[in-house]
Amino acid sequence: MKNGRDSEKATLRNNLWDAQRDNDLIYHRGIPLSTAIGPTQETVMVKNNVPPGLLDPKNFVGSCGILFGGMLG
């Protein structure tokens, strides 16, 4: 019984060492304090490029009735 526990302890110790080593390789630096980070600046990532005829879906579809048309406002 003791050999089984010793073997399990050794396995756990090895797994912990592997995990710490992997963590050190992946995360080279510590996490900075929130006070050390400046405010996030807003930026435009995507330009809205909708054709003028599609800006109002009601005009595009016409009077044939729109499924869930109440959601369009």
N, CA, C and O atoms as CSV, one atom per row, in Angstrom:
chain,resi,resn,atom,element,x,y,z
A,1,MET,N,N,0.820,-1.185,0.000
A,1,MET,CA,C,0.000,0.000,0.000
A,1,MET,C,C,0.864,1.250,0.000
A,1,MET,O,O,0.536,2.243,-0.649
A,2,LYS,N,N,1.969,1.194,0.732
A,2,LYS,CA,C,2.846,2.349,0.817
A,2,LYS,C,C,3.496,2.656,-0.527
A,2,LYS,O,O,3.658,3.821,-0.888
A,3,ASN,N,N,3.871,1.609,-1.272
A,3,ASN,CA,C,4.472,1.823,-2.597
A,3,ASN,C,C,3.494,2.515,-3.544
A,3,ASN,O,O,3.889,3.367,-4.341
A,4,GLY,N,N,2.222,2.146,-3.452
A,4,GLY,CA,C,1.205,2.765,-4.286
A,4,GLY,C,C,1.069,4.252,-3.997
A,4,GLY,O,O,0.976,5.065,-4.917
A,5,ARG,N,N,1.059,4.611,-2.691
A,5,ARG,CA,C,0.958,6.019,-2.306
A,5,ARG,C,C,2.211,6.784,-2.700
A,5,ARG,O,O,2.130,7.916,-3.176
A,6,ASP,N,N,3.354,6.173,-2.505
A,6,ASP,CA,C,4.605,6.831,-2.887
A,6,ASP,C,C,4.656,7.073,-4.388
A,6,ASP,O,O,5.126,8.113,-4.850
A,7,SER,N,N,4.166,6.095,-5.140
A,7,SER,CA,C,4.131,6.229,-6.588
A,7,SER,C,C,3.179,7.351,-6.999
A,7,SER,O,O,3.492,8.138,-7.892
A,8,GLU,N,N,2.013,7.423,-6.344
A,8,GLU,CA,C,1.058,8.489,-6.645
A,8,GLU,C,C,1.631,9.854,-6.295
A,8,GLU,O,O,1.460,10.815,-7.046
A,9,LYS,N,N,2.315,9.942,-5.149
A,9,LYS,CA,C,2.942,11.212,-4.744
A,9,LYS,C,C,3.997,11.631,-5.756
A,9,LYS,O,O,4.097,12.808,-6.100
A,10,ALA,N,N,4.775,10.685,-6.230
A,10,ALA,CA,C,5.813,10.998,-7.211
A,10,ALA,C,C,5.184,11.474,-8.513
A,10,ALA,O,O,5.670,12.415,-9.140
A,11,THR,N,N,4.105,10.819,-8.913
A,11,THR,CA,C,3.406,11.232,-10.137
A,11,THR,C,C,2.850,12.636,-9.986
A,11,THR,O,O,2.993,13.462,-10.887
A,12,LEU,N,N,2.213,12.915,-8.845
A,12,LEU,CA,C,1.670,14.247,-8.602
A,12,LEU,C,C,2.776,15.304,-8.569
A,12,LEU,O,O,2.620,16.397,-9.113
A,13,ARG,N,N,3.881,14.967,-7.930
A,13,ARG,CA,C,5.023,15.891,-7.849
A,13,ARG,C,C,5.563,16.186,-9.259
A,13,ARG,O,O,5.875,17.333,-9.579
A,14,ASN,N,N,5.668,15.159,-10.084
A,14,ASN,CA,C,6.146,15.342,-11.460
A,14,ASN,C,C,5.163,16.173,-12.282
A,14,ASN,O,O,5.570,17.049,-13.046
A,15,ASN,N,N,3.868,15.895,-12.121
A,15,ASN,CA,C,2.861,16.664,-12.846
A,15,ASN,C,C,2.872,18.129,-12.429
A,15,ASN,O,O,2.739,19.018,-13.270
A,16,LEU,N,N,3.031,18.383,-11.132
A,16,LEU,CA,C,3.106,19.760,-10.648
A,16,LEU,C,C,4.342,20.452,-11.208
A,16,LEU,O,O,4.266,21.605,-11.633
A,17,TRP,N,N,5.464,19.769,-11.214
A,17,TRP,CA,C,6.695,20.356,-11.753
A,17,TRP,C,C,6.522,20.663,-13.247
A,17,TRP,O,O,6.921,21.730,-13.713
A,18,ASP,N,N,5.933,19.732,-13.987
A,18,ASP,CA,C,5.687,19.958,-15.418
A,18,ASP,C,C,4.770,21.157,-15.639
A,18,ASP,O,O,5.020,21.982,-16.518
A,19,ALA,N,N,3.719,21.252,-14.847
A,19,ALA,CA,C,2.766,22.358,-14.997
A,19,ALA,C,C,3.441,23.693,-14.689
A,19,ALA,O,O,3.218,24.676,-15.396
A,20,GLN,N,N,4.262,23.737,-13.642
A,20,GLN,CA,C,4.963,24.982,-13.297
A,20,GLN,C,C,5.961,25.357,-14.391
A,20,GLN,O,O,6.097,26.533,-14.729
A,21,ARG,N,N,6.649,24.382,-14.938
A,21,ARG,CA,C,7.600,24.650,-16.013
A,21,ARG,C,C,6.883,25.176,-17.253
A,21,ARG,O,O,7.323,26.149,-17.865
A,22,ASP,N,N,5.773,24.526,-17.621
A,22,ASP,CA,C,4.996,24.993,-18.768
A,22,ASP,C,C,4.481,26.405,-18.539
A,22,ASP,O,O,4.516,27.238,-19.444
A,23,ASN,N,N,4.008,26.672,-17.338
A,23,ASN,CA,C,3.503,28.004,-17.014
A,23,ASN,C,C,4.619,29.036,-17.138
A,23,ASN,O,O,4.395,30.130,-17.655
A,24,ASP,N,N,5.796,28.704,-16.677
A,24,ASP,CA,C,6.922,29.640,-16.767
A,24,ASP,C,C,7.327,29.878,-18.216
A,24,ASP,O,O,7.744,30.981,-18.569
A,25,LEU,N,N,7.210,28.856,-19.055
A,25,LEU,CA,C,7.560,29.031,-20.462
A,25,LEU,C,C,6.532,29.873,-21.204
A,25,LEU,O,O,6.887,30.676,-22.068
A,26,ILE,N,N,5.255,29.690,-20.868
A,26,ILE,CA,C,4.189,30.394,-21.571
A,26,ILE,C,C,4.061,31.830,-21.087
A,26,ILE,O,O,3.933,32.749,-21.896
A,27,TYR,N,N,4.094,32.027,-19.796
A,27,TYR,CA,C,3.899,33.353,-19.213
A,27,TYR,C,C,5.244,33.863,-18.688
A,27,TYR,O,O,5.610,33.614,-17.539
A,28,HIS,N,N,5.964,34.571,-19.539
A,28,HIS,CA,C,7.305,35.022,-19.185
A,28,HIS,C,C,7.284,36.159,-18.175
A,28,HIS,O,O,8.224,36.317,-17.396
A,29,ARG,N,N,6.237,36.935,-18.182
A,29,ARG,CA,C,6.150,38.076,-17.279
A,29,ARG,C,C,4.930,37.935,-16.381
A,29,ARG,O,O,3.957,37.256,-16.707
A,30,GLY,N,N,5.024,38.601,-15.241
A,30,GLY,CA,C,3.888,38.611,-14.330
A,30,GLY,C,C,2.802,39.537,-14.859
A,30,GLY,O,O,3.034,40.316,-15.784
A,31,ILE,N,N,1.643,39.449,-14.280
A,31,ILE,CA,C,0.527,40.300,-14.674
A,31,ILE,C,C,0.729,41.672,-14.048
A,31,ILE,O,O,0.916,41.772,-12.836
A,32,PRO,N,N,0.694,42.739,-14.857
A,32,PRO,CA,C,0.897,44.075,-14.292
A,32,PRO,C,C,-0.300,44.504,-13.447
A,32,PRO,O,O,-1.418,44.021,-13.631
A,33,LEU,N,N,-0.043,45.405,-12.534
A,33,LEU,CA,C,-1.111,45.956,-11.722
A,33,LEU,C,C,-2.029,46.794,-12.597
A,33,LEU,O,O,-1.588,47.362,-13.596
A,34,SER,N,N,-3.291,46.874,-12.232
A,34,SER,CA,C,-4.247,47.638,-13.030
A,34,SER,C,C,-3.880,49.116,-13.059
A,34,SER,O,O,-4.224,49.820,-14.009
A,35,THR,N,N,-3.190,49.590,-12.037
A,35,THR,CA,C,-2.785,51.001,-12.008
A,35,THR,C,C,-1.651,51.285,-12.991
A,35,THR,O,O,-1.428,52.436,-13.364
A,36,ALA,N,N,-0.940,50.250,-13.409
A,36,ALA,CA,C,0.174,50.428,-14.341
A,36,ALA,C,C,-0.283,50.444,-15.795
A,36,ALA,O,O,0.493,50.776,-16.692
A,37,ILE,N,N,-1.534,50.087,-16.024
A,37,ILE,CA,C,-2.068,50.029,-17.385
A,37,ILE,C,C,-2.904,51.274,-17.636
A,37,ILE,O,O,-3.760,51.628,-16.826
A,38,GLY,N,N,-2.658,51.928,-18.742
A,38,GLY,CA,C,-3.420,53.118,-19.094
A,38,GLY,C,C,-4.821,52.755,-19.546
A,38,GLY,O,O,-5.138,51.581,-19.733
A,39,PRO,N,N,-5.655,53.766,-19.720
A,39,PRO,CA,C,-7.021,53.490,-20.178
A,39,PRO,C,C,-7.022,52.973,-21.612
A,39,PRO,O,O,-6.165,53.335,-22.419
A,40,THR,N,N,-7.980,52.137,-21.909
A,40,THR,CA,C,-8.118,51.584,-23.248
A,40,THR,C,C,-8.706,52.640,-24.166
A,40,THR,O,O,-9.719,53.260,-23.844
A,41,GLN,N,N,-8.066,52.842,-25.315
A,41,GLN,CA,C,-8.556,53.837,-26.259
A,41,GLN,C,C,-9.522,53.181,-27.236
A,41,GLN,O,O,-9.325,52.047,-27.673
A,42,GLU,N,N,-10.573,53.928,-27.565
A,42,GLU,CA,C,-11.560,53.429,-28.508
A,42,GLU,C,C,-10.985,53.478,-29.918
A,42,GLU,O,O,-10.280,54.421,-30.277
A,43,THR,N,N,-11.285,52.482,-30.695
A,43,THR,CA,C,-10.814,52.448,-32.078
A,43,THR,C,C,-11.882,51.804,-32.958
A,43,THR,O,O,-12.690,51.006,-32.485
A,44,VAL,N,N,-11.877,52.154,-34.220
A,44,VAL,CA,C,-12.821,51.579,-35.173
A,44,VAL,C,C,-12.140,50.367,-35.823
A,44,VAL,O,O,-11.099,50.493,-36.469
A,45,MET,N,N,-12.747,49.202,-35.636
A,45,MET,CA,C,-12.172,47.973,-36.182
A,45,MET,C,C,-12.802,47.595,-37.523
A,45,MET,O,O,-12.157,46.971,-38.365
A,46,VAL,N,N,-14.064,47.979,-37.711
A,46,VAL,CA,C,-14.790,47.604,-38.916
A,46,VAL,C,C,-15.543,48.826,-39.422
A,46,VAL,O,O,-16.154,49.559,-38.645
A,47,LYS,N,N,-15.493,49.033,-40.718
A,47,LYS,CA,C,-16.211,50.148,-41.318
A,47,LYS,C,C,-17.573,49.653,-41.796
A,47,LYS,O,O,-17.675,48.639,-42.488
A,48,ASN,N,N,-18.613,50.386,-41.414
A,48,ASN,CA,C,-19.965,50.066,-41.852
A,48,ASN,C,C,-20.071,50.384,-43.344
A,48,ASN,O,O,-19.875,51.531,-43.746
A,49,ASN,N,N,-20.375,49.393,-44.155
A,49,ASN,CA,C,-20.404,49.584,-45.596
A,49,ASN,C,C,-21.703,49.008,-46.177
A,49,ASN,O,O,-21.677,48.164,-47.072
A,50,VAL,N,N,-22.840,49.484,-45.647
A,50,VAL,CA,C,-24.144,49.008,-46.115
A,50,VAL,C,C,-24.572,49.867,-47.294
A,50,VAL,O,O,-24.542,51.093,-47.197
A,51,PRO,N,N,-24.968,49.258,-48.403
A,51,PRO,CA,C,-25.454,50.034,-49.545
A,51,PRO,C,C,-26.667,50.874,-49.131
A,51,PRO,O,O,-27.489,50.418,-48.336
A,52,PRO,N,N,-26.787,52.094,-49.662
A,52,PRO,CA,C,-27.881,52.977,-49.265
A,52,PRO,C,C,-29.267,52.345,-49.410
A,52,PRO,O,O,-30.147,52.635,-48.599
A,53,GLY,N,N,-29.485,51.513,-50.389
A,53,GLY,CA,C,-30.781,50.886,-50.595
A,53,GLY,C,C,-31.155,49.883,-49.523
A,53,GLY,O,O,-32.321,49.505,-49.409
A,54,LEU,N,N,-30.186,49.448,-48.736
A,54,LEU,CA,C,-30.443,48.446,-47.700
A,54,LEU,C,C,-30.452,49.035,-46.296
A,54,LEU,O,O,-30.613,48.299,-45.322
A,55,LEU,N,N,-30.283,50.344,-46.177
A,55,LEU,CA,C,-30.236,50.950,-44.852
A,55,LEU,C,C,-31.558,50.780,-44.108
A,55,LEU,O,O,-31.557,50.600,-42.890
A,56,ASP,N,N,-32.671,50.835,-44.810
A,56,ASP,CA,C,-33.979,50.622,-44.191
A,56,ASP,C,C,-34.588,49.360,-44.794
A,56,ASP,O,O,-35.065,49.394,-45.928
A,57,PRO,N,N,-34.582,48.245,-44.061
A,57,PRO,CA,C,-35.074,46.969,-44.604
A,57,PRO,C,C,-36.523,47.035,-45.067
A,57,PRO,O,O,-36.914,46.315,-45.986
A,58,LYS,N,N,-37.327,47.897,-44.435
A,58,LYS,CA,C,-38.732,47.996,-44.844
A,58,LYS,C,C,-38.837,48.478,-46.285
A,58,LYS,O,O,-39.691,47.997,-47.030
A,59,ASN,N,N,-38.008,49.397,-46.683
A,59,ASN,CA,C,-38.025,49.896,-48.062
A,59,ASN,C,C,-37.527,48.834,-49.038
A,59,ASN,O,O,-38.001,48.762,-50.172
A,60,PHE,N,N,-36.601,48.034,-48.616
A,60,PHE,CA,C,-36.016,47.012,-49.472
A,60,PHE,C,C,-37.015,45.900,-49.765
A,60,PHE,O,O,-37.139,45.457,-50.906
A,61,VAL,N,N,-37.731,45.448,-48.728
A,61,VAL,CA,C,-38.656,44.334,-48.879
A,61,VAL,C,C,-39.970,44.795,-49.503
A,61,VAL,O,O,-40.591,44.050,-50.261
A,62,GLY,N,N,-40.387,45.986,-49.197
A,62,GLY,CA,C,-41.638,46.496,-49.744
A,62,GLY,C,C,-42.822,46.134,-48.865
A,62,GLY,O,O,-42.681,45.990,-47.651
A,63,SER,N,N,-43.986,45.989,-49.480
A,63,SER,CA,C,-45.217,45.786,-48.722
A,63,SER,C,C,-45.619,44.323,-48.604
A,63,SER,O,O,-46.743,44.038,-48.192
A,64,CYS,N,N,-44.747,43.391,-48.949
A,64,CYS,CA,C,-45.126,41.974,-48.932
A,64,CYS,C,C,-45.125,41.398,-47.510
A,64,CYS,O,O,-45.415,40.216,-47.324
A,65,GLY,N,N,-44.813,42.198,-46.538
A,65,GLY,CA,C,-44.833,41.727,-45.156
A,65,GLY,C,C,-43.487,41.144,-44.761
A,65,GLY,O,O,-42.889,40.360,-45.497
A,66,ILE,N,N,-43.043,41.527,-43.633
A,66,ILE,CA,C,-41.740,41.094,-43.150
A,66,ILE,C,C,-41.948,40.208,-41.914
A,66,ILE,O,O,-42.622,40.601,-40.962
A,67,LEU,N,N,-41.372,39.040,-41.945
A,67,LEU,CA,C,-41.401,38.168,-40.789
A,67,LEU,C,C,-40.662,38.860,-39.651
A,67,LEU,O,O,-39.541,39.328,-39.850
A,68,PHE,N,N,-41.238,38.934,-38.505
A,68,PHE,CA,C,-40.667,39.642,-37.351
A,68,PHE,C,C,-40.499,41.126,-37.654
A,68,PHE,O,O,-39.576,41.756,-37.137
A,69,GLY,N,N,-41.371,41.692,-38.479
A,69,GLY,CA,C,-41.275,43.100,-38.851
A,69,GLY,C,C,-41.378,44.033,-37.678
A,69,GLY,O,O,-40.833,45.137,-37.724
A,70,GLY,N,N,-42.054,43.632,-36.633
A,70,GLY,CA,C,-42.156,44.464,-35.435
A,70,GLY,C,C,-40.813,44.726,-34.779
A,70,GLY,O,O,-40.644,45.715,-34.066
A,71,MET,N,N,-39.875,43.855,-35.015
A,71,MET,CA,C,-38.534,44.033,-34.424
A,71,MET,C,C,-37.729,45.114,-35.145
A,71,MET,O,O,-36.741,45.618,-34.612
A,72,LEU,N,N,-38.155,45.465,-36.355
A,72,LEU,CA,C,-37.402,46.449,-37.118
A,72,LEU,C,C,-37.698,47.887,-36.703
A,72,LEU,O,O,-36.974,48.812,-37.074
A,73,GLY,N,N,-38.758,48.065,-35.940
A,73,GLY,CA,C,-39.067,49.398,-35.432
A,73,GLY,C,C,-39.947,50.220,-36.310
A,73,GLY,O,O,-40.266,51.359,-35.970
